[in-house]
Amino acid sequence: MRLSALLLLPLSLALASASQEPLVNSQPTDEPTVEPAAEPTPKNAYLASTELFPPGPEVAHLTTGSTLDIEPPLSPRHEKAKAQLLDSLIRTPQNWARSHPRYRLLEVLHGLRRHEYRYVEQLREWGEAYQTLPEAQRELIRASTTYHTNFDLIRNLWPKNGALATNILEHALEYYEMDPAELASYIETAEAQRSWDYQPSITDALNHLVRDWTADGAHEREPTYAPILATIKDLLAKHPADAGTFKVLVPGAGLGRLAHEIAALDPRIEVTANEYSAYMNTCYRYVTTLRTPSSTSWHPYINWWSHQPSLAETTRAVHMPDVSINSSSVLWIEGDFLREFASEEGAYHAIVSLFFIDTAKSSLDYLDAFSRLLVPGGSWLNLGPLLYGSSPKLQLNLNDLLAVSEAMGFAFQPTPEEFGPLTLPHRTARARELGYLYNARSMRRNTYQAQFWVARKESRTYTPFPPPEAEPYNFAPGSHF
Ligand SMILES: C[S@@+](CC[C@H](N)C(=O)[O-])C[C@H]1O[C@@H](n2cnc3c(N)ncnc32)[C@H](O)[C@@H]1O
């Protein structure tokens, strides 16, 4: 069945064919962590008011601890950034294009709206595939496992994930001041005109929620943040007491945990973070409304059955946030790093690129921007791989990248041995084996020999580059994993 057809069916009917075998009463050998269903609440008026959306199950909202009502007041610089952001979203007949930030936002909201249905459809297909096994095989599976009951079990968990997507969507409508009717009209047109499937990017962003804001992400965060936070502390200690705030910029900030960790180090630190992806930005805007630890939960591992040691692991609920978040401690600038900061010069004492420099078409554009944005003597901290994606124009190896950086006026600083072994004997880059977006309890490991270095801006004497390309670079979410 095509997805468009599925969307016309109530969810309960859509999966009716997924597990035609009778449910067995025997206890699963491996008890899944199914939480009690949340109280159903009526769908939002706009969802009910349009025939576009099928009358699926009531969506339970994950409101426990979501305290939008006590959002702290915005500082003047946050207010200015928000006004600029809303301005950038204004559409006119002249500027309307797929690269317009409002268009990209609508795509994300469309994807969030369809998140649950898309994966319920996938589950239905898996159920149908199972039914095509020879009866003798299914008989053995039934007799020795609970596999045949997993479809219904997991189908019943999907409303919780759907509710998370809905909450992110609803917060985005409010935050970006978008009329729900505009979204409904966009979805209607998009679904009538072309095929659509934003789920890889939605899932990618939700997986970043695990990486950044749950206890499950600690195995990635701790070794990743350790050298960065230690270096920032060190630089702060050398920052003269009368020199005002110590300004740090984190481009390509993902879902922002590192930026918040840096801000939490010391009140003298002022952090600005930047992120291009509207998938990341809508999730970030939502997660920073959650003030109470563990106030929200979902089941991030139910959509991928590979590498799972047990049903309990596949269905395990993950809670977020793992800490109380202060949204006002970081200034979050949405948009292309090369464009958003083009008019600033000598504004930051440190720039931290985490899993970022390889997202550029030409890393030299990023290096040039770092050099312009840093104060003389400012520091560039890097940690990440060189995984070039998105049709790069330049794919320098580590040695060449460091050589070009030196030619652009960066002086590489010695760093402690505890941060990792030197990758090249004559260079100061240190290798750290770091995980990225994997469940540590699964049977899969996704790691990089990420490179850590600290470089000081000494001079900026090379021939100026022409301005970078007008369009934001074509970042393909998921290109790192
Ligand atoms: C591999 S992810 C790393 C995210 C985050 N630093 C982390 O470690 O979890 C790279 C991030 O850079 C962002 N990005 C790519 N190109 C960008 C650009 N031109 N301006 C701002 N952000 C960009 C992507 O959207 C993505 O979130």
The ligand as an ORCA input file, in Angstrom:
! r2SCAN-3c Opt
* xyz 0 1
  C      27.785     16.339     11.903
  S      26.714     17.526     12.519
  C      27.454     17.940     14.088
  C      26.492     18.577     15.018
  C      27.071     18.883     16.392
  N      28.223     19.733     16.315
  C      27.392     17.600     17.113
  O      28.573     17.292     17.281
  O      26.445     16.887     17.504
  C      27.123     18.952     11.539
  C      26.168     20.062     11.811
  O      26.571     21.211     11.077
  C      25.411     21.821     10.546
  N      25.812     22.618      9.375
  C      26.251     22.162      8.177
  N      26.542     23.174      7.356
  C      26.297     24.313      8.058
  C      26.399     25.687      7.765
  N      26.829     26.093      6.581
  N      26.057     26.578      8.724
  C      25.629     26.164      9.946
  N      25.491     24.863     10.270
  C      25.821     23.941      9.344
  C      24.509     20.673     10.203
  O      23.166     21.045     10.052
  C      24.740     19.736     11.364
  O      23.858     19.970     12.428
*
